[in-house]
Amino acid sequence: MLDSLDEEQRASALLAGLELYELDDDDLALLEGRVEDEGAQSRRGGLPVLAVIGRPNVGKSTLVNRVLGRREAVVLDQPGVTRDRVSYPAEWAGTHFTIVDTGGWEVDVLGLDASVAGQAEIAIDMADVVMFVVDGRVGATSTDERVVQLLRKKGKPVILAVNKIDSEVFEADAAYLWSLGLGEPYPVSALHGRGSGELLDRVIELLPQESSIATDKDRDVPHVALIGRPNVGKSSLLNQLAGENRVVVDEVAGTTRDPVDEVIDLDGQSWVFVDTAGVRRRVHLTHGADFYASLRTQQALENADLALVIIDASVPLTEQDIRVIGSAIEAGRALVIVNNKWDLVDEERQHELKLEFEEDLPQAKWASRVNISAATGWHTNRLTRAMRQALDSWQTRIPTGRLNAFLGELVAANPHPLRGGKQPRILFGTQAATCPPRFVIFATGFLDPGYRRFIERKLREEFGFEGSPIQISVRVREKRAFEKSARKRGR
């Protein structure tokens, strides 16, 4: 590898050569260092959260689509449709926030307190501001009144949206809902957009600049999400690391529903461990308390720096295990896979597990794997080293000069295959962000997925990155028009 001075000189020459190519404003901002590191952004306050709640079929998803300005949330003329995607980035009058579309609540065979109230409490806890949607044609029901009691208990700012007020004729129906005691009712027609501007103006008045929910208070302490399917030993591991029983452990799967934060000192360093609910199945197939528990688990993962994915090593890998690991990679978190219950694993099972990882999880070959027994504490002391290594990799930044020297040597030894008689050429590379590391490569043509994977593999061989995902994006740029014409004249 070239020395650091030669590396910087080479990078400067390559950067100067980019002036001959068509570059947009985003390119220039990136190359001039005007793009803030996304990892640094994630450590500041998160976007404020607005939760839209209400009974089934009162028009919550239609109202969410009205706020978004597009048909994003699924809408049907039947109750209980919302189960899948629930969180969307939104903007109004220059203010950005997150809007959460929740499932409708109704009394079931278990009674109001066990179903509706439990779900409402979780949804309210997830929000900075709550928008309570009521059907103006129907008026307040007993279910609405019980939810109002929960809202008062939580003390969150609440906006009362009275939907289906399609004309002035029905505005008197909205006025009746002053009786709920939630302040001024805002009449709105989610279907036609009537009154939505006034409603959103009030939302912006109440939303904080930074969320008190979406961002943890102390970001200097690494946050670790314990995730996995039910009954793999997440709570047992947390208790073992803490040296005492801090969370409830039971053989019945699904004991944990709300994320539980615990600050634990390990080897002279403080960590915030978040014990989460087990991921049972796909979110759109869950319902009731499990549905909201899955949302809280996803939120805990997005707020974490590192994911400890716990699996039961004594049994074959399941689709849920693979999906949980995939969700951690997709979220861009540092990753350590914990093979728990290793005291129940014999030599034959060890061989089977190795084959399962090779066949079912080739996308996670870079993840650290630690074999432990949470029940006995065997080898749990090895977790700290793996977690530190994964976090260090997650925060690693490669100097631009060294990166381009690496790319130059790589391409010289292994050029990209010809495509349509032409060979794409890498012009310049830079690291756009950390947490996770994200690299942007400027090239004269599209780079095949296989060649991108080859670059990633070589990046890991050269720089490590064990325990951290790597994101590589390619920007194809052509020479400026006058450069093309000058080249033709030269011929």
LINQUI-V264216 format. One record per helix or strand. SS is the DSSP state (A for helix, B for strand). FROM is the first residue (numbers start at 1). TO is the last residue. Records with the same first field share a line. If there is no record, write none. Layout:
BEGIN
SS: FROM-TO ; FROM-TO
END
This chain:
BEGIN
A: 4-20 ; 25-31 ; 38-42 ; 60-68 ; 113-125 ; 142-154 ; 168-180 ; 196-206 ; 234-242 ; 283-285 ; 288-303 ; 319-330 ; 342-344 ; 347-360 ; 362-364 ; 380-394 ; 400-413 ; 449-463 ; 481-490
B: 21-21 ; 49-55 ; 87-92 ; 95-101 ; 105-105 ; 129-135 ; 157-163 ; 185-187 ; 189-189 ; 194-194 ; 222-227 ; 260-266 ; 269-275 ; 306-312 ; 334-340 ; 368-371 ; 373-373 ; 378-378 ; 419-419 ; 422-422 ; 426-433 ; 437-443 ; 470-476 ; 479-479
END
